[in-house]
């Protein structure tokens, strides 16, 4: 073979080879140029936290054993890990803040318009088309308000939306020692107790309220403070604060993002859609929405339906406008509207290499700056929209929620007007795409099972289903794209483990047909899971959305834990990030574990240089929060370890 195999996805492989033929550099060449990667960095023993450094510790036991300040390997590794968790939690949570602010802005605009004499009823119901954002799911708004203890009687939707947004925003900046309002509203008492007692169990009773997060922003700031030169040096307390910070992400920032997005854009319901690069259309203006925040992508989807813009596209020779997704914002519009998803993380450059993309519209997170360089080889325009993410060489059309419709139309128009610049001879769109059912929000799952989780719980107790695995996370070019995602999925399903998943794992699973009910008939699914899936007309794996929607998995686990009156850690449930890459994935893994879900990582995080840290993460945490990390690069061994954990939990539950 002329080129190496970078993916098990034939569309990626085809576009990668095309890029190589064209002399276009992609992520795999850049990874190669980084070889050999720094051993100190890989082990986590390099410290750059002050200017006496950089310092690095000899991983073979010789000198230097300490940094200039005296920090040893474990302190350095733990500090570096805490900074990763904090950055991941910050990214998710800032996304959540943006959604909360959008809900608040919409409610305030409704109030203002009402004062100006515009139709009162529509504005009170937040259903007016004069508003840039409306409340699409009134039921969910009421349900969230009730959970938060907000009186709903006699209030308009507008008033409720404002109050919910205010409680959410308060959770970011509050300064008292109480746990987050959202956490208190969503978490079952038994797991709450685990959080409360965790620090004491770890021998650090001075942690007031254990690892219960107090303020989403506060825990992130404290992470930076603790890891500043000369502050916290005990790997135990550093890591305990890591758990706390990640829980502020889980039961705070990410949860707020998911719940308020459902309120604004609708709670996902089961819907059929398509995935992979084959969703790009040769005769259409193709717009790829890429990034994370549906505050933008929802508006692009809407604007692309504008009759004037469609007419313009037709005038310029296209049949219409085709919006497709990439990464998590793609999953957001996939889950809610069935907008096709073109790919996961490692396909962002590949989409451009088709030569058929008029614009890639990006917001925040997981967007490679290299997209701009690849786009230069074609007519594709990279349009950056977030004031906090600017890409040199891109077109900047910065988004403002107050003028969302106007700006979204401008973006779509820019894409449409770029269609005549497409060179038809240079277009090559891979044909492969795959259908699948998506939209399994907790609400949709409950509806499917007739209003409760009893059927699922009974199947678990009976042993038809052995347990549930939450699969999440990225692609990483260190692993052949999607290989571990699919291998681990199949190995677990073969053992009758029901899968739920999000993020780039979910897109991977969809591309291989795992979200089709008929996948249950394949040899990759065990007899018990097959029977259950058929009985209920579901695929053997459920797509629960984007990465912030990992909180949907937590809420689901919480409901089961409540029904069984146990903490989450007692459940036959595991997590896995088979191809983890981002700091967000580190935060997710940590909050899964902190919440009681033992979690596998398929990529070794930069911690091996700190033996104490490794022991805490993989062993001691079982005694502190009832769950820990499993690190195993081999997908077959990993699936076996995860299954063993599920069986252990079943035994402990006596089922
Ligand atoms: O939040 S799975 S590569 S796209 S970080 Fe990024 Fe990882 Fe994909 Fe979304 Ni999640």
Boltz pocket constraint, residues with backbone or C-beta under 6 A from the ligand:
constraints:
  - pocket:
      binder: B
      contacts: [[A, 291], [A, 292], [A, 327], [A, 328], [A, 344], [A, 345], [A, 365], [A, 366], [A, 472], [A, 473], [A, 474], [A, 475], [A, 502], [A, 503], [A, 504], [A, 505], [A, 546], [A, 547], [A, 548], [A, 581], [A, 582], [A, 584], [A, 585]]
      max_distance: 6.0
